[in-house]
Amino acid sequence: MKKRPQRSRITRALRPINHAERMHGAGWRRRLGVLAFCITLGGGLTACDNMGASTEEDYLERAQSRMEQGDYAAARVEFRNALQLNPHAADTRRDLGLTYLALGNVDEARRQLRRALEEGADEAEIALPLAEALFELDRLDEIRAMGVPPGLDRASNARLHALRAVAFAAIGRTEPAQSELTAVDGHESAAALSALAEAHLALAAGDHEQAEHWLDQALDADPELGQAWSLLARYHRIMGDNESAEAAYGRAIEHRAAPGRDHLRRAMVRLDLGDREGTRADIEGLRQGGSAHPAIPYLEGMLALQNENYGDARRSFEEALAMDRSYSAALLALGQTLRRLGSDEQAEHFLNRHVQESPGSLQGIRTLMALYAEQERFDDALQFLNRASLDYPGDAADLHELRGRLMMLSGDPERSVQALRNAVAARPDETGLQELLAVALLRSGETEAGLDTLRAAGTQDVTSQQLDATMVLFLLQTGRYEEALERAELLQARQPDAASPHSLAGAALMGLGRVEEAREAFKKGLELEPDNLSVAMNLANLELQTGDREAGRQVLEGIQEAHPGHARSAQRLAMLSLQDQDTQGAAKWLQRAIDAQPESLPPHLMLARIQEDEGRREAALQTLLGAREHHGDNPELLYALADVQMSLNQTDEAVVSLQSAVERAPDNTGLQLALARAQARADDNEGAEATLEALLEQQPSHYEGRMALTRGLVNQGRLADARPHLDELQERYGDRPEVQALLGQAALADDRLEPAIEHYQQALADADPQPRPWVHALAEAQVAADRPGEALATLGRWLEAHPEDRGTWHLYASRQLALGDTAEALQAYERILAQDNDDALALNNAAWLLRDRDTERALDYARRAVELVPESAQIHDTLGVVLIHAGQPAEALETLTRAGELAPESPTIQYHLAWAEREAGDTEAATRRLNRLLEAEPDFPERDDAEQLLEDIRR
């Protein structure tokens, strides 16, 4: 083999070319074309009969020729041929990466450029094109981790700094982003990227006007900058213009080499716009692009819900959770779907998990409370509320009020007073809370305190009639209905033209079970004061409590007719509509309340919850954004807004909302925990860690906060940093299954296999239901500890309880294969195919196991697998080998050639190609291929077989 020249003509051709100038001022596809033209790398396809005689320099010469002809695909093949002869040639690896960049295959470009760096390529020649590839792939965390090497010319240096500025600005890291922008120094090569970074920063700060300005600047500088179109779409969503957002995502998809996230975001928009066909098209686009985001089955589930196909919806949500068991939106949707299917017990489980993942989800808390209330499980409701309040990031008054009412219902007036006092302290100007507290005080026997509270709720001058009315209320609350009726009748005598005494008498009569008399009392009150909302609401409540929903509805609708948009009656009407499964009717009433009182927060929150329940998260977002105009500082609203933004995968926006909420309620640890989770979802691990450390400094005993911080450290492999937290968790909460599972995960990562097994076994023994990932992790630890039989038993027990779990069947089959039990493995794959005959992996593996024992079935399986995944090199390879066993070498050679095109560096496929060539009678080609393979690959699984095949041919 000739020694490679110190600097090839290809490398010399690269030297004068300025990467930044190549990439500046054009769209991604045009930039790639310019890049390919400028680097003039070269290459070409070579016939098999020339390959054996070619040297490394020959391949590179042909690469130059092919590149000058504009045949980049052929150049790619020549570079790969050269690398087979010299796999450690850093310059050739770099040139191959740049060729992939020119072809628009940015992921492969990234991989090859990374390998070039590992082989010792000049970092100054790699840094910018690598950053460009990472930018297209949205791998901004890797750009943030990159340095700026010395030796770059001014334009390249400016563009690399600009890419880093965007990477920091996208997660709201203002200081490092501004530092990078300063380093750009206004160079024209980075104009579009600099403007994009400024737009990110403006949007994070809530300055929509400046964000729009900078987006205009970015797109003026580069109209085909896909990332700017993506951010513009997010801007339109924030501003409530879904149609424009959809169009902008379309432009982003058009101009990006890796548009997976934009397909996903556009699918969310289209779903909320009611464009089912468009949503399906984007889902298909995501699949074809290789995306495995749990939002894909989640979107399919929402489409099924719109069609009232609850069974399919359930399966889709379960699939989403199999991909990400913490996917909060799917947990909520699955819980709601199960309620519609009548599976309240399972619904309760998933709703609880949703609230654990999103502890500030008002929708989740209220949905669970509604479920408990429907079943009259008030003790369970109180226990749940106590747990939820530990991490609730919204306005504390919400849960204090809810707790106060529940305590009053459960007959605990002292704790009711305590909770309501806390609510009033948080919202001192809310008259209704003060009146509720006054009633609780009177009911608990604190008469003077109750009267003082009543005075604080109204005027300082409390008349004798007010005192009498308050006493009646007190008697009503304490169940002394006869005395209450007597005092109410005295009030009627003193105030013959007032409605209030009749309303109080009606309440007393209701307590005595004299329903008809109560109804007449309320009606008399309305005759005296037709516009008295309190009396009308009491009459409506009577009708509803006695089961006459239609009469109650008529009274409430009468209130709406006289007082359009009255909030309390609108909300009651909305609740009636929801009980009738009429979500459109509920939304109508709430919208009327919002239109009449746009400053009223509760109707906004309730309407947003309904819209979320229906899967119309974009509509819920707009509802909450409308409320933000009047309640921008309200932590409850900001949390609800972030909750919806997270469900829409708008993680950056959710982070901004939660940061604002934390600023306004710095002592609310629940808000801090929610912020950390959002930061983690936004790939800002540093920010999440800082938030959790601040939370634990404020409240060291916060369980969820310490679990989240520790889990993040373990997931990052920072076991030394995690150790003190793991020790504290074990000491304080060692009896909790999730703590044992985390200890097991850390032990497994540290190769402490026996402790890992013990921790996972204890976690699974205490967990109900058992999480599948823990089962898989236990089996993994048992295999690593050389206890394969126990691993199979672990998986087998799970499969007995979950026979339709195809993922675990796959794992079970792989363990059987590792033990050499092909019969059991084949049986497992056939179990999978009995459930889903389109499982490509099971088809492929079953075909491989049957290749030399039942070639007819093997061919059927392998051909079906190729139909399902036509771009898989491994599956083509399996079909090719089966065809050899079936005595069809010509088709085998054709199939394996395709496999080689898909994975040209696979020595296994090259060996199988040589085998097929020998079987087809072309021993000369087989010999050449085997010689090249054995020289280039010193170690691969089939090397002994390849040597034996070569020896057989030579005989």
ABEGO torsion letter per residue (X at the ends): XBBBBABBAAAAAAAABBAAAAABGBBAAAAAAAAAAAAGAEEBBBBAAAAAABBAAAAAAAAAAAAAAGBAAAAAAAAAAAAAABAABAAAAAAAAAAAAAAGBAAAAAAAAAAAAAAGBBAAAAAAAAAAAAAAAGBAAAAAABBBBBGBBAAAAAAAAAAAAAAAAAAGBAAAAAAAAAAAGGBAAAAAAAAAAAAAAAAAAGBAAAAAAAAAAAAAABAABAAAAAAAAAAAAAAGBAAAAAAAAAAAAAABABAAAAAAAAAAAAAAAGBAAAAAAAAAAAAAAGBABAAAAAAAAAAAAAAGBAAAAAAAAAAAAAABAABAAAAAAAAAAAAAAGBAAAAAAAAAAAAAABAABAAAAAAAAAAAAAAGBAAAAAAAAAAAAAABABBAAAAAAAAAAAAAAAGBAAAAAAAAAAAAAABAABAAAAAAAAAAAAAAGBAAAAAAAAAAABBABBBAAAAAAAAAAAAAAAGBAAAAAAAAAAAAAABAABAAAAAAAAAAAAAAGBAAAAAAAAAAAAAABAABAAAAAAAAAAAAAAGBAAAAAAAAAAAAAABBGBAAAAAAAAAAAAAAGBAAAAAAAAAAAAAABAABAAAAAAAAAAAAAAGBAAAAAAAAAAAAAAAAABAAAAAAAAAAAAAAGBAAAAAAAAAAAAAABAABAAAAAAAAAAAAAAGBAAAAAAAAAAAAAABAABAAAAAAAAAAAAAAGBAAAAAAAAAAAAAAAAABAAAAAAAAAAAAAAGBAAAAAAAAAAAAAABOBBBAAAAAAAAAAAAAAGBAAAAAAAAAAAAAABAABAAAAAAAAAAAAAAGBAAAAAAAAAAAAAABAABAAAAAAAAAAAAAABAAAAAAAAAAAAAABAABAAAAAAAAAAAAAAGBAAAAAAAAAAAAAABAABAAAAAAAAAAAAAAGBAAAAAAAAAAAAAABABBAAAAAAAAAAAAAAX
